[in-house]
Structure formats: C-alpha cells, structure tokens
Amino acid sequence: MPTDTRGVHIWLVMMKAFHAVNGYAARSFQSHSLGDSDFRVLEALLHKGPLPVNTIGPKVFLTPGSISIAVDRLYERGLVTRMESGTDRRVRVVDLTPKGRHLIATIFSVHAEDMEKLAQILKPTERVQLVNALKNLGKQAAEFVAENSLNRLTETAKQEKSQTEQTLPRLRRSGTPRRKVRR
C-alpha cells in the first residue's frame, strides 16, 4: 500500500510526531519542577543572553500575558533578574541569575543528549532532508498566514451561515416558529 502523502495526512503525522517528541523532551526539565514555558524562557536566555520581556515572548511562542507570568514565576524562584533598560524605562530586560544559569545549563545538556539519542534513528541524509522539509513547510505556512491566503475559510463560514439562515424556519415577531397549516 502506498504512503498517504496528502496534505492533511502530513499534518496528522507531524502533529502525532510533535506530541510524542515533546512528551519525551519534557522528561528532561519536568524532573526539575519546570514547565514547558519556563524551560523555553530559560533556554532562550542561556543561548541569546539578556533579552527584553517583549522579545522573549515571540521567540518562545508565548503571548505577552503568558511571558509576563512565566518571567514572574522564574523571578520568584530566583532563576532570573528583571532590570529596567538603560535606554527605555518601559522595557524590562530579563537575565539569568547564577542559580538559573547553573540549572538551565545542567538541564539543557541532558536535554541535548536525549534529543540526540532520539534522532539516532535517522541517517545523516534523513536529518538534512527532515530539517529542510520542515523549514520549507513552515515558511510556506507563514507566507500563507501573512498574505491571508486562508481567507477562504472565512468565506466558507459566511456561505455556510447564509445557507443555514435560508433553511431555518422563519420566525414570527414573538420568536416562535410558524406552524405549517395542513389542508
């Protein structure tokens, strides 16, 4: 039987793989009482250095409200500092404390080993193909979103609403449906 290569099947396989890999990856930081968003924030700070709060959010896929809560949580645990920017007092810059740096460096090394162990199933050429294919798919999706190519979903919803409204019984002013008169 040939492999199903329809777009919807690619999406399904990708989602199943993502959830399986994400569950496997979470083991390396959950044992340290860190959630996924906390790990992503600490990891970004480890590799990018001090960052403004509003810059961290998009890098780790968190909304402005979620990133604020995550930073507050990490601050309360003594893992990050928050300072006013030297150039703009409205901006808060987040950085790792020595305790936070030690924790994320330790966790990240285990995480990197776990991900390497998982990826060993792929040959070097398959790794390159997978990375390139996922990048291409991600860029295409981002372009579609940016140019609103998905407007057809809105149009489809409008058409369905219109059809539904046409098939519903007309309501009297009192709001009750009219009864059919049998003759």
Secondary structure, 3 states (H helix, E strand, C coil): CCCCCCHHHHHHHHHHHHHHHHHHHHHHHHCCCCCHHHHHHHHHHHHHCCEEHHHHHHHCCCCHHHHHHHHHHHHHCCCEEEEECCCCCCCEEEEECHHHHHHHHHHHHHHHHHHHHHHCCCCHHHHHHHHHHHHHHHHHHHHHHHCCCCHHHHHHHHHHHHHHHHHCCCECCCCCECCCCCC
